[in-house]
Amino acid sequence: MKKQIITSLAALALLCACGNDKQSKEQQNLMEASKQELAEAVSERDQLLRLVGEVSSGMEQIKHIENILTLSKSGENKSQRAQLLADMETIQKTLKERREQLEQLEAKLKKSTLFNKELQTTIEALRAQIESQATEIEDLRTQLTAAKERIGQLRNSVDSLNTAVANVTTEKDAAQKASVQLENELNTCYYTVDTKSNLKKHKVIETGFLRKSKLMKGDFDQNVFVISDKRTLTTINLKSKKAKIRTNHPAGSYELVENNGQKVLRITKPQQFWELSNYLVVQTD
């Protein structure tokens, strides 16, 4: 397209050149025009030539913006996107001015002796280029706007995912905490080591004449029991030469041994030992 425009203008320039003896119809028309009219026509032709260069330069600007959009994936950088929008607005304004300038030049050239079919073709080609550039820059603006909206949607999605992940993490932590708490509660055990009289005093055992002893059947004193963990409680120093297990625990899950003349309770099978009761009562007399 540019080659066609330059060729046409070159032909126009030849029409304006001073000939020697050879005469043509166009040269005769030029000679008939006044010097002022000829100067104006040549000036208008030069303006058209400059406009050709400007339109070509405008295409390069648009291609530059298009390349930036492609390389930066639709202008993810906020400052860069703002700059691209500003550049597009400038190009749109310039295209409008060039369109108006072309219309004015066309109107003037049609009245001059320079106007011919080739010049008209050049003007029409320029007009098509300007309109093509205007369409392309508008398409790029649409792409940039769509990209901005898409980036906003993606950011919202990321924020939603982050919130969801945070919620899941919170719920997971809460579930783990509850699980640990429940496991600790299930492994909590209680034991007391004392004389019969003290056990009766705190209503841990109840005895009577011709009546079988009862363990913790009433409102017994919970404070006399030591709180411990089934998983870690394996040995209890009873600090007495005598010891009797009053609560029900499977035989073979524990043993009573002596250490320096005092009884020691060793729980050999914790899971089995505590399966019937979470309470251990040891009477030391």
C-alpha positions as CSV (number, residue, x, y, z in Angstrom):
1,M,0.0,0.0,0.0
2,K,2.8,2.4,1.0
3,K,4.6,1.6,-2.3
4,Q,1.5,2.5,-4.3
5,I,1.2,5.8,-2.4
6,I,4.8,6.7,-2.9
7,T,4.6,5.8,-6.6
8,S,1.6,8.0,-7.1
9,L,3.2,10.9,-5.3
10,A,6.4,10.5,-7.4
11,A,4.3,10.8,-10.4
12,L,2.8,14.0,-9.0
13,A,6.2,15.4,-8.3
14,L,7.2,14.8,-11.9
15,L,4.1,16.8,-13.0
16,C,5.4,19.7,-10.9
17,A,9.0,19.6,-12.1
18,C,10.1,22.2,-14.6
19,G,10.4,20.6,-18.0
20,N,12.7,21.6,-20.7
21,D,11.1,21.7,-24.1
22,K,8.8,18.7,-23.8
23,Q,5.3,19.8,-23.2
24,S,2.4,17.7,-21.9
25,K,-1.2,18.5,-21.2
26,E,-0.5,18.6,-17.4
27,Q,2.4,20.9,-17.8
28,Q,0.4,23.2,-20.0
29,N,-2.3,23.3,-17.3
30,L,0.3,24.2,-14.7
31,M,1.7,27.0,-16.8
32,E,-1.7,28.4,-17.1
33,A,-2.1,28.5,-13.4
34,S,-0.9,31.5,-11.5
35,K,2.3,31.3,-9.5
36,Q,0.2,31.6,-6.3
37,E,-2.1,28.8,-7.3
38,L,0.9,26.6,-8.2
39,A,2.6,27.3,-4.9
40,E,-0.5,26.4,-3.0
41,A,-1.0,23.2,-5.0
42,V,2.6,22.2,-4.4
43,S,2.2,23.0,-0.7
44,E,-0.9,20.9,-0.4
45,R,0.8,18.1,-2.3
46,D,3.7,18.2,0.2
47,Q,1.2,18.1,3.1
48,L,-0.3,15.0,1.6
49,L,3.2,13.5,1.3
50,R,3.9,14.2,5.0
51,L,0.6,12.7,5.9
52,V,1.6,9.5,4.1
53,G,4.6,9.3,6.4
54,E,2.6,10.0,9.5
55,V,0.0,7.4,8.7
56,S,2.8,4.8,8.2
57,S,4.4,5.9,11.5
58,G,1.0,5.5,13.2
59,M,0.9,1.9,12.1
60,E,4.2,1.3,13.7
61,Q,3.0,2.8,16.9
62,I,0.0,0.5,16.9
63,K,2.1,-2.6,16.2
64,H,4.4,-1.6,19.1
65,I,1.4,-1.5,21.5
66,E,0.1,-4.8,20.1
67,N,3.5,-6.4,20.8
68,I,3.6,-5.1,24.3
69,L,0.1,-6.5,25.0
70,T,1.2,-9.9,23.6
71,L,4.5,-10.1,25.6
72,S,3.0,-8.8,28.8
73,K,-0.1,-11.0,28.6
74,S,-2.6,-8.2,28.3
75,G,-0.8,-5.7,30.5
76,E,-0.8,-7.3,33.9
77,N,1.3,-4.5,35.3
78,K,-1.0,-1.7,36.5
79,S,1.2,1.2,35.6
80,Q,2.0,-0.3,32.2
81,R,-1.7,-0.8,31.5
82,A,-2.4,2.9,32.4
83,Q,0.4,4.0,30.0
84,L,-1.0,1.8,27.2
85,L,-4.4,3.3,27.6
86,A,-2.9,6.8,27.5
87,D,-1.0,5.9,24.3
88,M,-4.1,4.6,22.7
89,E,-6.1,7.7,23.5
90,T,-3.3,9.8,22.0
91,I,-3.3,7.7,18.8
92,Q,-7.1,7.9,18.5
93,K,-6.9,11.7,18.8
94,T,-4.2,11.8,16.2
95,L,-6.1,9.6,13.8
96,K,-9.1,11.9,14.1
97,E,-6.9,14.9,13.3
98,R,-5.4,13.1,10.3
99,R,-8.9,12.2,9.0
100,E,-9.9,15.8,9.2
101,Q,-6.6,16.9,7.6
102,L,-7.1,14.5,4.8
103,E,-10.6,15.7,4.1
104,Q,-9.4,19.3,3.9
105,L,-6.5,18.4,1.6
106,E,-8.8,16.4,-0.6
107,A,-11.2,19.4,-0.9
108,K,-8.3,21.8,-1.8
109,L,-6.6,19.4,-4.2
110,K,-9.8,18.8,-6.1
111,K,-9.8,22.5,-7.0
112,S,-6.2,22.6,-8.1
113,T,-4.6,21.7,-11.4
114,L,-2.6,18.9,-9.7
115,F,-5.7,16.8,-9.0
116,N,-5.9,13.6,-11.1
117,K,-7.0,9.9,-10.9
118,E,-3.7,8.8,-9.3
119,L,-4.0,11.5,-6.6
120,Q,-7.5,10.4,-5.9
121,T,-6.3,6.8,-5.5
122,T,-3.7,8.0,-3.1
123,I,-6.2,9.9,-1.0
124,E,-8.6,6.9,-0.9
125,A,-5.7,4.6,0.1
126,L,-4.8,7.0,2.9
127,R,-8.4,7.2,4.1
128,A,-8.6,3.4,4.2
129,Q,-5.4,3.1,6.2
130,I,-6.6,5.7,8.7
131,E,-9.9,3.9,9.2
132,S,-8.1,0.5,9.5
133,Q,-5.8,2.0,12.2
134,A,-8.8,3.4,14.0
135,T,-10.5,0.0,14.0
136,E,-7.3,-1.8,15.2
137,I,-6.6,0.6,18.0
138,E,-10.2,0.3,19.2
139,D,-9.8,-3.5,19.1
140,L,-6.7,-3.3,21.2
141,R,-8.4,-1.0,23.7
142,T,-11.2,-3.6,24.0
143,Q,-8.7,-6.4,24.5
144,L,-6.9,-4.4,27.2
145,T,-10.2,-3.7,29.0
146,A,-11.3,-7.3,28.8
147,A,-7.9,-8.4,30.1
148,K,-8.3,-6.0,33.0
149,E,-11.7,-7.4,33.8
150,R,-10.3,-11.0,33.5
151,I,-7.4,-10.1,35.9
152,G,-10.0,-8.7,38.3
153,Q,-12.0,-11.9,38.1
154,L,-8.9,-14.0,38.7
155,R,-7.9,-11.9,41.6
156,N,-11.4,-12.4,43.1
157,S,-11.1,-16.1,42.5
158,V,-7.7,-16.2,44.2
159,D,-9.1,-14.2,47.2
160,S,-12.0,-16.6,47.4
161,L,-9.7,-19.6,47.3
162,N,-7.4,-18.1,49.9
163,T,-10.4,-17.5,52.1
164,A,-11.6,-21.0,51.5
165,V,-8.2,-22.4,52.3
166,A,-8.0,-20.3,55.5
167,N,-11.4,-21.6,56.5
168,V,-10.5,-25.2,55.8
169,T,-7.2,-24.7,57.7
170,T,-9.1,-23.2,60.7
171,E,-11.6,-26.1,60.6
172,K,-8.8,-28.6,60.3
173,D,-6.9,-27.1,63.3
174,A,-10.1,-27.0,65.3
175,A,-10.8,-30.7,64.4
176,Q,-7.2,-31.7,65.3
177,K,-7.5,-29.8,68.6
178,A,-10.8,-31.4,69.4
179,S,-9.4,-34.8,68.4
180,V,-6.4,-34.3,70.7
181,Q,-8.7,-33.2,73.5
182,L,-11.0,-36.2,73.0
183,E,-8.0,-38.5,73.0
184,N,-6.7,-37.0,76.2
185,E,-10.0,-37.4,77.8
186,L,-10.3,-41.0,76.8
187,N,-6.9,-41.7,78.2
188,T,-7.5,-39.8,81.5
189,C,-7.4,-42.1,84.6
190,Y,-7.7,-41.5,88.3
191,Y,-6.0,-43.3,91.2
192,T,-5.8,-43.0,95.0
193,V,-3.6,-44.8,97.5
194,D,-4.7,-44.6,101.1
195,T,-5.7,-46.4,104.3
196,K,-9.1,-48.0,104.7
197,S,-10.2,-45.5,107.2
198,N,-9.3,-42.6,105.0
199,L,-10.9,-44.2,102.0
200,K,-14.1,-44.5,104.1
201,K,-13.8,-41.0,105.3
202,H,-13.8,-39.7,101.8
203,K,-16.6,-42.1,100.9
204,V,-14.5,-43.9,98.3
205,I,-15.5,-47.2,100.0
206,E,-18.5,-48.0,102.1
207,T,-18.6,-50.9,104.6
208,G,-21.0,-52.1,107.2
209,F,-21.8,-55.0,109.4
210,L,-22.6,-58.1,107.4
211,R,-22.6,-55.9,104.3
212,K,-20.3,-56.2,101.3
213,S,-18.0,-53.2,100.7
214,K,-19.0,-50.8,98.0
215,L,-16.7,-48.7,95.9
216,M,-17.6,-45.1,94.9
217,K,-21.3,-45.7,95.0
218,G,-22.2,-42.5,96.7
219,D,-21.0,-38.9,96.7
220,F,-17.3,-39.7,97.1
221,D,-14.6,-37.1,97.3
222,Q,-13.1,-36.7,93.8
223,N,-10.2,-34.6,95.2
224,V,-8.5,-37.5,96.8
225,F,-7.8,-39.0,93.3
226,V,-4.7,-38.2,91.4
227,I,-5.4,-37.4,87.7
228,S,-3.0,-39.2,85.3
229,D,-2.7,-40.5,81.7
230,K,-3.1,-44.2,80.9
231,R,-0.5,-43.9,78.2
232,T,2.3,-42.8,80.5
233,L,1.3,-44.2,83.9
234,T,3.2,-47.5,84.3
235,T,4.5,-47.4,87.9
236,I,3.0,-46.2,91.2
237,N,5.1,-46.3,94.4
238,L,2.5,-47.2,97.1
239,K,4.8,-46.3,100.0
240,S,3.5,-49.1,102.1
241,K,4.5,-52.6,103.1
242,K,0.9,-53.7,102.4
243,A,-1.3,-53.1,99.4
244,K,-4.6,-54.3,98.2
245,I,-6.2,-53.4,94.8
246,R,-9.9,-52.6,95.6
247,T,-11.0,-51.7,92.1
248,N,-11.6,-54.3,89.4
249,H,-8.6,-54.8,87.0
250,P,-7.9,-57.9,84.9
251,A,-5.3,-60.3,86.4
252,G,-2.2,-60.4,84.3
253,S,-2.4,-56.7,83.4
254,Y,-0.4,-55.6,86.5
255,E,1.8,-56.9,89.2
256,L,2.7,-55.9,92.8
257,V,6.4,-56.0,93.6
258,E,8.5,-54.9,96.5
259,N,11.2,-52.3,96.3
260,N,13.2,-51.6,99.5
261,G,10.5,-53.2,101.6
262,Q,7.6,-51.2,100.0
263,K,5.0,-52.2,97.5
264,V,5.2,-50.9,94.0
265,L,2.4,-51.3,91.4
266,R,3.5,-52.0,87.9
267,I,1.0,-51.8,85.1
268,T,2.2,-54.2,82.4
269,K,-0.7,-54.0,80.0
270,P,-2.2,-50.5,80.2
271,Q,-5.0,-51.0,77.7
272,Q,-6.2,-54.2,79.4
273,F,-5.7,-52.8,82.9
274,W,-8.0,-49.8,82.3
275,E,-10.6,-51.5,80.2
276,L,-13.1,-52.1,83.1
277,S,-12.6,-48.8,84.9
278,N,-10.8,-45.5,84.7
279,Y,-10.4,-45.5,88.5
280,L,-7.8,-47.3,90.6
281,V,-8.2,-47.6,94.4
282,V,-5.4,-49.1,96.4
283,Q,-5.8,-49.8,100.1
284,T,-2.6,-49.8,102.1
285,D,-3.6,-51.6,105.3
